[in-house]
């Protein structure tokens, strides 16, 4: 059974209403990266588990991811800092929530681990397929140099890369989505935003009138994982993975 945040409604690829979103009408697909294309929950946990073990902290993966979501969101809500600094602060915040004090070198390793976070198994092939029909943009809460590692892992498929560092702003701020519209140069109704996080992506994108596809990577699992919970958000289409979206697009 699919677990969705309360009051969230979207046509799924298996439902009759899925065809209501005509994918032929879009010229540009903009993508969130971490959680949508890159398996950031696996990456976060791989970097975090040794630190927790070193401090004798025993918690479930779900509890660790929830602590990360709270700590990262709090750090991004303050004055702008580079994402590497946000990851440092996130680890400190995780420690405050789980009862340990990370060492400086542990914070450094945690921040640099983003270069090793893996793509989801379907991401590279699906992006290559979608690129044959659309121009692709990345809209990411990341630094330029850190995202470059992830982009290479994904095959560097993007015509535009729009980072939080360039804007000095983190999603869910609306200005990030305004920047995507302005930089791609297409009308808002020709830009389709594709993302996993209802909180960071779908809520602000929908407020600006953009159409969105929810890549529900946590489908069938309880909780919101490494992102804060969002309710009342209505994506236009829900798919379980990027390969399904590529299939619906006919590529």
N, C-alpha and C positions, 0 to 999 in steps of 0.2 A: 504493500500500500504506500502511495506517495505521501511523504510528510512535507507539508507546505506551511509557511507562516500564516497565521490567521488572517482572513480577509484578502488573501492573495488569489487573484484569478488570472489564469492565462490558458489559452488554447494550447494543448500539447500536440506533439507530432502524431500521437495515436488517436486524437480526438477529431470528430468531424469538423470542428471549428478551426482546425489548424490551417486550412487553406484560405482563411479570411485574410491573412497577411500575404499579400502578393509580393514575393521576393524579387520579381522581375522589375519592380518599380524603383529600385534603389541603385545608385551609382557607386556609393562608398559604404563600406562596412567599417565601423570603428570598434575597437576591441579593448576591453579591460585585459590586462595580462595575468596578474597573479591571482590564482583561483579559477581563472577562465581558461587560459592557455598553458600556464605554468602551474604545476601541482604544488602550490605553496604550502598547503597543510602538511604534506609529506616532507617538504623541505624544512619547514619550521620545526616539526617534530624531530627530524634527524639531527638538527643542530641543537635542539633544546634538551633532548633526553640525556646526553652525556653530562650536561651542566646540572640538571636536576639530580642525576645519580651522584655526582661529585659532592652535592650538598645534602645528600640523604633524603631527598624529597620524593615521595611516592604518591603520584596522582594519576588519574586516568588520562588518556589522550584527549578526551572531550574536555576535561577540566583544564588541562594545559592550554588547549586552543581557546577556550573561553577566556582564560586569563590573558592570553595574548591579544585577543580582540579588544578587551577592555583597556589594556595598557597602550596598545597602538593607537586606538581612537583618542584616548586622552592626550597622548603626545602630539598627534596631528591637529588637535583642536586648539593648541596654543600658538604662539608666534611661529612663523615659518622657520623650520630647520631642515637641512638636507636629510634625505631618507636614511642615509647611513646613521645619522644622529638619532633619527626616530627609532631605528632598530636598537641602538644603545639604550635609549630611554624605555623602550618596550621591555627589554630584558630586566631593567631595574624595576619597572612596574610589575612584571611577572613575579619577581622576587618579593616585592612588597605584598603581593596578594597571596603568595604561597609560602612565605615565611623563610626566605633566605636572602643573602646579600651577594650578588654576583661579583666576581673579580673583574678588574678592568680588562684583562686579556680574554676573559670569557665573553665580555660584551663585544670586544673587537672581532672575535671569531664568529659570534652570532651575526653581527652586522655584515661580515664578508661572506657568510654562507649563501647569500642570495645568488651568487654566481654559480652555485652548484644545484640550485633547485631545479628539478627536472620538468620537462614538458609532459603533459598528459599524453598517453600513447597515441591518441588520434590527432593531436594538434598540428604536427608538422605536415602530414599528408592533407588534412582538411584545409589548412591555410593555403597550401599550394593549389588545391583544387578551386577554392573560392577566388583565388587571385586571377584565375583565368576569366572570370566574369566581372569582378568588382575590383576597384582600387581599395586598398586596405590601410587603415590608420590605427596606430596604437595610442591609447589615452590612458596613461599609467601614473600611479602614485609612486614614482621612483625617481632616482637621480639618473642623469644621462649615462654616466659611466657604468653604473650597475645594470641598467636596462640593456646596455649593449651586449652584455654576456647572455642575457635571456634571449635577445633578438637573434643572436647567432645560433643559439640552440633551436630556435624556431625556423631557421632558414632565411632570416632577414627578409621577410615578405612585405614590409610596410613601406608605402609611399610617403607617409607622414609619421613621425614619432613626436608625440606631445607629452612631455613629462611634467611632474609637479615641480621639478627644479626650474624648468623654463618659465613657469607661471608663478612660482613662489606661492603655490596654492595646492591643497589636497582635496580630492573628491571626498565628500559629496558637494563641495562648493560648486555652484552653478557656473562660475567663470571658466572652469575647466571644459565644460561642455560647449559653452559659447566659443571658446578658443577652437574646439574641434570643428565647429561649423565654419568659423571664419577662415581657418587655415586650409581646410579642404576645398573651400570655395564653392560648395554645392548648396542648394536650398535645403532647409531643414527636413523637408519631406522626401529628400533623396538620400538622406543619411540614416542608416540603421545602426543602432548601438547594440553590441553583443557583449554580455557580461554575466558573471555568476552572482555578484553581490547585489542584492536588492537595496541594501543600505547605501553603499558607495556610488552605485551606478544607476540603477533603475529609478529610484525615487527622484533624484535631481533631473535625470534625462526626461522623464515623463512630465515633470513640472515645466520643462521648456518646450514641450510638445513633440519631442522626438519619439519615434517608434523604437521598440526594444525587443530583443530576443534574450530570454533567460536561459543560459546554459546551466541547468541545475545539476551541478557536479555532486551535490550531496543528496540527490534524490533517493528516498527510501531510508535516510538516516535522520535521526532526531537532532534538533538543535541547529544552530547557525554556524558552528565551527569557528573559524578564525575571523568571522565578520560579525558585527553587531546584528541583532535581530531587527527586522523591519516588518511592519504590518501595513495593510491597506495599500500595497503597491500592486499595480496591474500591468505586468508586461504584456506585450502583444502576442508573444509566442513563447512556449516553453519546450526546450529540447534537453535530452539527458546528456548530450555530448556534442562536440563540434562536427563529428562525422555525420550525425543526423542532419544538422543544418546544411552541410554541403550536399547531402542527398536531396533534401527538399529544394535546394537551389538548382538542382539538375546538373551538378558538375561532379 
